[in-house]
Amino acid sequence: MARQFNRRKFLIYGSVSFTGSIFLKACANPNTPVATETTSPSASPVAAATGNTIKVGILHSLSGTMAISEKSVVDAEKLAIKEINANGGVLGKQIEAITEDGASNWDTFREKATKLIDQDKVAVVFGCWTSASRKNVKPVFESKNHMLWYPVQYEGQECSKNIFYTGAAPNQQIEPSVDWLLKNKGKEFFLVGSDYVFPRTANTIIKAQLEALGGKTVGEDYLPLGNTEVTPIITKIRQTLPNGGVIYNTLNGDSNVAFFKQLKGAGLTPERYPSMSVSIAEEEVKAIGVEYLKGHYAAWNYFQTVDTPANKKFVAAFKKEYGENRVTNDPMEAAYIAVYLWKQAVEKAGTTDIAKVSAAAYGQTIDAPEGKVTMDANHHISKIVRIGQVRQDGLFDIVYATPAPVEPVPWNQFVKETKGFACDWSDPAKGGKYKKV
């Protein structure tokens, strides 16, 4: 993210405390009340699908700190919509996309989500990137019994009736990458992340996993989102890992630019200090500079270098639409397939009615660029887990992949407060969180 960013200060959203249960929140400012869980009304809205179009909402940051990542996701969603329209649309109607800018501000996300539902009468919203933005719109979708498709890997510990998650749950990204690091790179970990809900919850999971598997957390530090004062963290890494060790990175935004430049400048090279990132993909490598990231690792479900016919078609279509110099990445692919999975569910349901589309989504399968994926009744999809190493051209050599798609587990099984819990929205008696027998 070496491009210039909007440097305005952001308040930090989200904190994690464990006092018998996990409580996550994402506030817009200290004076804004935290939205609480609401009971969805029994009525299921049918979006305005009159005339020749079905309206859908696209809600991502087109300005502010997160725009560098989210603009590409919008491009992928619009590509899917263009392709679907060229092939006859949905239910014989063309998709009309209404795009709103969340502006990297969580209050704005909530306001725009409300507008898309109440004013624009969209059938669905594809949107959000950060967990803070998702958690701020979640009560809107639940209280209005509407539908959000969320495309980015996240911290789990959530299973909403009104959200479909096409990015990875922790057991499809974080946990397998920790396993791989323990087997291949070392047992001592320093955890560094941005100071909001995803990195803090991810690191809670990592610490519990390391404790269970014989690893060790030697340090943990956070930076406010957008902060570039990384020198103290680099110093702590050298002090706690004098002979080398693993750096697990959940930084977001332009903090990564400063972090990897100073990491290299301090001589902490990937040979002795390999880092594993879960928010750096092809787009970010290109922006930060491959010279700072070559040899380091990232865990995703999709890389541009995935060798499947569906991916070759996707990459070629994306480059044809937006330019040969563009790259694809995991959140873009997850956003792209979300549009197609929603389309299939609508066609199976024969309507845009939210409840009927939700029920029809269960079991939907698509030959995605990442490989075959299937929507589970817990509103997450099965995904192959991959680990890539940054190479000279800024793309990733895939050094590890699971032999088959991994089933999603939203409630973490390493964290004692959620161990044994699962989610099943196809069974009203189970719902979003139930104790497995």
C-alpha positions as CSV (number, residue, x, y, z in Angstrom):
1,M,0.0,0.0,0.0
2,A,2.7,2.3,-1.1
3,R,0.3,4.6,-2.7
4,Q,-0.7,7.7,-0.9
5,F,-3.5,7.1,1.6
6,N,-6.0,9.3,3.3
7,R,-4.2,9.9,6.5
8,R,-7.0,11.1,8.7
9,K,-7.2,9.4,12.0
10,F,-9.6,6.6,12.6
11,L,-11.1,5.6,15.9
12,I,-10.5,2.0,16.7
13,Y,-13.4,-0.3,16.6
14,G,-13.8,-3.5,18.4
15,S,-12.4,-5.1,21.5
16,V,-12.4,-8.6,22.7
17,S,-12.8,-9.7,26.3
18,F,-13.3,-13.3,27.6
19,T,-15.2,-13.6,30.8
20,G,-17.0,-16.8,30.2
21,S,-18.0,-15.7,26.7
22,I,-16.6,-13.7,23.8
23,F,-18.0,-10.2,23.3
24,L,-17.1,-8.4,20.1
25,K,-18.0,-4.8,19.3
26,A,-17.2,-2.3,16.6
27,C,-18.1,1.3,17.5
28,A,-18.0,4.3,15.3
29,N,-17.0,6.7,18.1
30,P,-17.1,6.7,21.9
31,N,-20.5,8.4,21.9
32,T,-22.2,6.0,19.5
33,P,-24.0,3.2,21.3
34,V,-23.0,-0.3,20.3
35,A,-25.8,-1.9,18.3
36,T,-27.2,-4.9,20.0
37,E,-28.5,-8.2,18.5
38,T,-32.1,-7.8,17.3
39,T,-34.8,-10.2,16.5
40,S,-35.6,-10.3,12.8
41,P,-39.2,-9.7,11.9
42,S,-41.1,-12.6,10.5
43,A,-41.9,-10.9,7.3
44,S,-39.5,-11.5,4.4
45,P,-39.1,-8.5,2.1
46,V,-39.3,-8.9,-1.6
47,A,-37.1,-6.3,-3.3
48,A,-38.4,-4.1,-6.1
49,A,-38.0,-6.2,-9.2
50,T,-40.5,-4.5,-11.4
51,G,-39.7,-3.6,-15.0
52,N,-36.6,-5.2,-16.5
53,T,-34.2,-5.0,-13.6
54,I,-33.4,-6.4,-10.2
55,K,-31.6,-3.9,-8.0
56,V,-28.6,-5.0,-6.0
57,G,-26.5,-3.0,-3.6
58,I,-22.7,-2.7,-3.6
59,L,-21.3,-1.3,-0.4
60,H,-17.5,-0.9,-0.1
61,S,-15.0,1.8,0.7
62,L,-14.2,3.8,-2.5
63,S,-12.4,6.5,-0.5
64,G,-10.3,6.6,2.7
65,T,-7.7,4.2,4.0
66,M,-9.4,0.9,2.9
67,A,-10.2,2.1,-0.6
68,I,-7.0,0.6,-2.0
69,S,-8.3,-2.9,-1.2
70,E,-12.0,-2.5,-1.6
71,K,-12.1,-0.8,-5.0
72,S,-10.8,-4.0,-6.5
73,V,-13.5,-6.0,-4.8
74,V,-16.1,-3.7,-6.4
75,D,-14.5,-4.3,-9.8
76,A,-14.8,-8.0,-9.3
77,E,-18.5,-7.8,-8.3
78,K,-19.3,-5.5,-11.3
79,L,-17.5,-8.0,-13.6
80,A,-19.8,-10.8,-12.3
81,I,-22.8,-8.7,-12.8
82,K,-21.8,-7.7,-16.3
83,E,-21.2,-11.4,-17.2
84,I,-24.6,-12.4,-15.8
85,N,-26.4,-9.7,-17.6
86,A,-24.7,-10.6,-20.9
87,N,-26.1,-14.2,-20.4
88,G,-29.7,-13.2,-19.8
89,G,-29.6,-11.8,-16.2
90,V,-31.6,-13.3,-13.3
91,L,-35.1,-14.5,-13.7
92,G,-35.2,-12.9,-17.1
93,K,-34.3,-9.5,-15.7
94,Q,-31.1,-7.5,-15.8
95,I,-29.2,-6.8,-12.6
96,E,-29.0,-3.1,-11.8
97,A,-26.1,-2.3,-9.4
98,I,-26.4,0.6,-7.0
99,T,-23.0,1.4,-5.6
100,E,-22.4,3.3,-2.3
101,D,-19.2,4.4,-0.8
102,G,-18.6,3.3,2.9
103,A,-15.7,5.8,2.9
104,S,-13.7,3.7,5.4
105,N,-16.1,5.0,8.1
106,W,-18.2,2.6,10.0
107,D,-21.0,5.1,10.7
108,T,-21.2,5.7,6.9
109,F,-21.4,2.0,6.2
110,R,-24.5,1.7,8.5
111,E,-26.1,4.8,6.9
112,K,-25.5,3.5,3.4
113,A,-26.8,0.0,4.2
114,T,-30.0,1.5,5.5
115,K,-30.4,3.6,2.4
116,L,-29.9,0.7,0.1
117,I,-32.5,-1.4,1.9
118,D,-35.1,1.3,2.7
119,Q,-34.8,3.7,-0.2
120,D,-33.4,1.8,-3.1
121,K,-35.2,-1.5,-2.2
122,V,-32.3,-3.7,-3.3
123,A,-32.7,-7.4,-3.4
124,V,-29.3,-8.0,-1.8
125,V,-26.2,-6.2,-0.7
126,F,-22.6,-7.3,-1.5
127,G,-20.3,-5.4,0.8
128,C,-17.9,-4.6,3.6
129,W,-14.2,-5.5,4.1
130,T,-13.2,-4.9,7.7
131,S,-15.0,-6.7,10.6
132,A,-15.7,-3.2,12.1
133,S,-17.8,-2.3,9.0
134,R,-19.5,-5.7,9.0
135,K,-20.4,-5.5,12.6
136,N,-21.8,-2.0,12.3
137,V,-24.1,-3.0,9.5
138,K,-25.0,-6.5,10.9
139,P,-27.8,-5.1,13.2
140,V,-29.3,-3.2,10.2
141,F,-29.6,-6.4,8.1
142,E,-30.9,-8.4,11.0
143,S,-33.5,-5.9,12.2
144,K,-34.7,-5.4,8.6
145,N,-34.5,-9.1,7.8
146,H,-32.4,-8.4,4.7
147,M,-29.3,-10.1,3.1
148,L,-25.6,-9.2,3.0
149,W,-23.0,-11.2,1.2
150,Y,-19.6,-10.6,2.8
151,P,-16.5,-11.6,0.8
152,V,-13.5,-11.3,3.1
153,Q,-11.7,-13.7,5.4
154,Y,-12.5,-12.9,9.0
155,E,-12.1,-13.8,12.6
156,G,-15.2,-16.0,12.9
157,Q,-17.1,-16.1,16.2
158,E,-20.2,-15.1,14.4
159,C,-23.0,-16.7,12.4
160,S,-25.7,-14.4,11.3
161,K,-29.0,-15.5,9.7
162,N,-28.8,-12.5,7.4
163,I,-25.1,-12.7,6.3
164,F,-23.6,-15.1,3.8
165,Y,-19.8,-15.3,4.2
166,T,-17.7,-16.3,1.1
167,G,-14.3,-15.5,2.7
168,A,-12.5,-17.9,5.0
169,A,-13.4,-18.7,8.5
170,P,-10.4,-19.1,10.8
171,N,-10.2,-22.9,10.4
172,Q,-9.9,-22.2,6.6
173,Q,-7.0,-19.8,6.9
174,I,-5.6,-18.9,10.3
175,E,-5.5,-22.3,11.9
176,P,-4.0,-24.3,8.9
177,S,-1.3,-21.6,8.5
178,V,-0.3,-21.9,12.1
179,D,-0.1,-25.7,11.7
180,W,2.1,-25.3,8.7
181,L,4.4,-22.8,10.4
182,L,4.8,-25.0,13.4
183,K,5.8,-27.9,11.2
184,N,8.0,-26.0,8.8
185,K,9.2,-22.7,10.3
186,G,9.4,-22.8,14.1
187,K,7.5,-22.8,17.4
188,E,8.1,-19.3,18.7
189,F,5.7,-16.6,17.4
190,F,5.5,-12.9,17.6
191,L,2.0,-11.5,16.8
192,V,1.6,-8.1,15.3
193,G,-1.7,-6.6,14.1
194,S,-3.8,-3.5,13.7
195,D,-5.8,-2.6,16.7
196,Y,-9.4,-3.6,15.9
197,V,-11.6,-6.6,16.2
198,F,-10.2,-9.0,13.5
199,P,-6.5,-8.9,14.5
200,R,-7.3,-9.1,18.2
201,T,-9.7,-12.0,17.8
202,A,-7.4,-13.8,15.3
203,N,-4.5,-13.5,17.8
204,T,-6.7,-14.9,20.6
205,I,-7.3,-17.9,18.4
206,I,-3.6,-18.2,17.5
207,K,-2.5,-18.0,21.1
208,A,-5.0,-20.8,22.1
209,Q,-3.9,-22.9,19.2
210,L,-0.2,-22.5,20.0
211,E,-0.8,-23.4,23.6
212,A,-2.6,-26.5,22.6
213,L,0.0,-27.6,20.0
214,G,3.2,-26.8,21.9
215,G,4.0,-23.5,20.3
216,K,4.9,-20.3,22.2
217,T,3.7,-16.7,21.9
218,V,6.8,-14.6,22.7
219,G,5.2,-11.2,22.0
220,E,2.1,-9.4,20.8
221,D,1.7,-5.8,19.7
222,Y,-0.8,-3.7,17.9
223,L,-0.9,-0.4,15.9
224,P,-3.9,1.8,15.4
225,L,-5.3,1.4,11.9
226,G,-3.2,3.7,9.6
227,N,-0.4,4.2,12.1
228,T,3.1,3.8,10.7
229,E,5.2,4.1,13.9
230,V,6.5,0.5,13.7
231,T,10.0,1.0,15.1
232,P,9.0,-0.1,18.6
233,I,7.5,-3.3,17.3
234,I,10.6,-4.1,15.2
235,T,12.7,-3.6,18.4
236,K,10.5,-5.9,20.4
237,I,10.7,-8.6,17.7
238,R,14.5,-8.4,17.8
239,Q,14.5,-8.6,21.6
240,T,12.1,-11.5,21.9
241,L,13.3,-13.5,18.9
242,P,17.1,-12.9,19.0
243,N,17.8,-16.1,17.0
244,G,14.9,-15.8,14.6
245,G,11.3,-17.0,14.7
246,V,7.9,-16.6,13.1
247,I,6.1,-13.3,12.7
248,Y,2.3,-13.6,12.4
249,N,1.0,-10.5,10.7
250,T,-2.5,-9.2,10.9
251,L,-1.7,-5.6,10.1
252,N,-4.0,-3.8,7.6
253,G,-3.7,-0.7,5.5
254,D,-0.5,1.4,5.1
255,S,1.0,0.1,8.4
256,N,2.2,-2.8,6.3
257,V,4.3,-0.5,4.1
258,A,6.3,0.9,7.0
259,F,6.4,-2.5,8.7
260,F,7.9,-4.5,5.9
261,K,10.3,-1.7,4.8
262,Q,11.7,-1.5,8.4
263,L,11.7,-5.2,8.8
264,K,14.0,-5.5,5.8
265,G,16.0,-2.5,6.9
266,A,16.6,-4.1,10.3
267,G,18.0,-7.2,8.6
268,L,15.0,-9.4,9.7
269,T,14.8,-11.3,6.5
270,P,12.4,-14.2,5.7
271,E,15.2,-16.8,6.0
272,R,15.3,-16.3,9.8
273,Y,12.2,-14.2,10.4
274,P,9.5,-15.6,8.0
275,S,6.2,-13.7,8.3
276,M,2.8,-15.1,7.6
277,S,0.2,-12.5,6.5
278,V,-3.6,-12.9,6.2
279,S,-4.4,-9.5,4.8
280,I,-1.7,-9.1,2.2
281,A,-2.5,-10.4,-1.3
282,E,-1.4,-9.7,-4.9
283,E,-2.9,-6.2,-4.9
284,E,-1.0,-5.3,-1.7
285,V,2.3,-6.8,-2.8
286,K,2.1,-4.7,-5.9
287,A,1.5,-1.5,-3.8
288,I,4.0,-2.2,-1.0
289,G,6.8,-3.3,-3.3
290,V,7.9,-6.9,-4.0
291,E,11.4,-6.1,-2.9
292,Y,10.2,-5.9,0.7
293,L,7.9,-8.9,0.6
294,K,9.8,-11.5,-1.6
295,G,10.2,-14.7,0.4
296,H,7.5,-13.9,2.9
297,Y,4.2,-15.9,3.1
298,A,0.5,-15.4,3.0
299,A,-2.4,-17.7,3.7
300,W,-5.5,-17.6,1.5
301,N,-7.9,-19.8,-0.3
302,Y,-7.1,-18.3,-3.7
303,F,-4.1,-16.9,-5.5
304,Q,-3.9,-15.6,-9.1
305,T,-1.5,-18.5,-9.8
306,V,-4.1,-21.2,-9.0
307,D,-4.0,-23.6,-11.9
308,T,-7.7,-24.3,-12.8
309,P,-9.6,-23.8,-16.0
310,A,-12.1,-21.6,-14.1
311,N,-9.3,-19.4,-12.7
312,K,-7.7,-19.0,-16.1
313,K,-11.0,-17.8,-17.5
314,F,-11.6,-15.5,-14.5
315,V,-8.1,-13.9,-14.7
316,A,-8.4,-13.4,-18.5
317,A,-11.9,-11.8,-18.1
318,F,-10.7,-9.5,-15.4
319,K,-7.7,-8.3,-17.3
320,K,-9.7,-7.8,-20.4
321,E,-12.2,-5.7,-18.5
322,Y,-9.7,-3.6,-16.4
323,G,-6.3,-3.9,-18.0
324,E,-3.4,-6.4,-18.4
325,N,-1.5,-4.7,-15.5
326,R,-4.2,-5.6,-13.0
327,V,-4.0,-8.6,-10.6
328,T,-6.6,-10.7,-9.0
329,N,-6.7,-11.8,-5.3
330,D,-8.6,-13.7,-2.7
331,P,-11.2,-11.1,-1.6
332,M,-11.9,-10.2,-5.2
333,E,-12.5,-13.9,-6.1
334,A,-14.7,-14.4,-3.1
335,A,-16.7,-11.3,-4.1
336,Y,-17.0,-12.5,-7.7
337,I,-18.4,-15.9,-6.7
338,A,-20.7,-14.4,-4.2
339,V,-22.7,-12.8,-7.0
340,Y,-22.9,-16.1,-8.8
341,L,-24.0,-18.0,-5.7
342,W,-26.7,-15.5,-5.0
343,K,-27.9,-15.7,-8.7
344,Q,-28.2,-19.5,-8.4
345,A,-30.1,-19.2,-5.2
346,V,-32.5,-16.7,-6.7
347,E,-33.1,-18.9,-9.7
348,K,-33.7,-21.9,-7.5
349,A,-36.1,-19.9,-5.3
350,G,-37.8,-18.4,-8.4
351,T,-38.1,-15.1,-6.5
352,T,-36.0,-12.4,-4.7
353,D,-37.9,-13.1,-1.4
354,I,-35.1,-13.0,1.2
355,A,-36.3,-16.0,3.2
356,K,-36.7,-18.2,0.1
357,V,-33.4,-17.1,-1.4
358,S,-31.6,-17.9,1.9
359,A,-33.1,-21.4,2.0
360,A,-32.2,-21.9,-1.6
361,A,-28.6,-20.9,-1.0
362,Y,-27.9,-24.0,1.1
363,G,-26.0,-26.5,-0.9
364,Q,-25.4,-24.2,-3.8
365,T,-22.2,-25.3,-5.6
366,I,-20.0,-23.5,-8.1
367,D,-16.9,-24.4,-10.0
368,A,-15.1,-21.3,-8.7
369,P,-11.6,-20.0,-9.7
370,E,-10.3,-21.3,-6.3
371,G,-11.9,-24.7,-6.9
372,K,-15.3,-26.2,-6.2
373,V,-17.1,-24.5,-3.3
374,T,-20.4,-25.3,-1.6
375,M,-22.6,-23.1,0.6
376,D,-23.2,-24.7,4.0
377,A,-26.3,-24.2,6.2
378,N,-24.0,-22.2,8.5
379,H,-23.8,-19.5,5.7
380,H,-20.1,-20.2,5.0
381,I,-18.6,-22.1,2.1
382,S,-16.2,-25.0,1.9
383,K,-12.7,-23.8,0.7
384,I,-9.3,-25.2,-0.2
385,V,-6.6,-23.7,2.0
386,R,-3.5,-22.5,0.4
387,I,-0.2,-21.0,1.5
388,G,1.8,-18.9,-0.9
389,Q,5.3,-17.4,-0.9
390,V,5.9,-14.1,-2.6
391,R,8.1,-14.4,-5.7
392,Q,10.0,-11.9,-7.8
393,D,7.1,-11.0,-10.1
394,G,4.8,-10.1,-7.1
395,L,2.7,-13.2,-7.5
396,F,2.7,-16.2,-5.2
397,D,4.2,-19.7,-5.5
398,I,1.7,-22.0,-3.8
399,V,3.8,-24.0,-1.4
400,Y,0.9,-25.8,0.4
401,A,-2.7,-26.7,-0.4
402,T,-5.2,-28.9,1.3
403,P,-6.1,-31.9,-0.8
404,A,-9.8,-31.1,-0.6
405,P,-12.1,-28.2,0.4
406,V,-12.2,-27.6,4.2
407,E,-15.6,-27.4,5.8
408,P,-16.2,-24.0,7.5
409,V,-16.3,-23.8,11.3
410,P,-17.5,-20.3,12.4
411,W,-17.3,-20.9,16.2
412,N,-13.7,-21.5,17.1
413,Q,-12.8,-24.9,18.6
414,F,-9.5,-23.8,20.2
415,V,-11.1,-21.0,22.3
416,K,-12.7,-22.5,25.3
417,E,-15.7,-20.2,25.3
418,T,-16.9,-21.4,21.9
419,K,-15.5,-24.9,21.8
420,G,-18.3,-27.4,20.9
421,F,-20.6,-24.8,19.4
422,A,-21.8,-24.8,15.8
423,C,-24.3,-23.1,13.5
424,D,-27.1,-24.4,11.4
425,W,-29.7,-22.1,9.9
426,S,-31.6,-24.9,8.1
427,D,-32.8,-26.1,11.5
428,P,-34.8,-23.5,13.6
429,A,-34.0,-25.5,16.7
430,K,-30.2,-24.9,16.2
431,G,-29.9,-21.5,14.5
432,G,-26.8,-19.4,14.9
433,K,-25.2,-21.0,17.9
434,Y,-25.9,-24.4,19.4
435,K,-24.0,-26.9,21.5
436,K,-23.1,-30.0,19.5
437,V,-23.9,-33.3,21.2
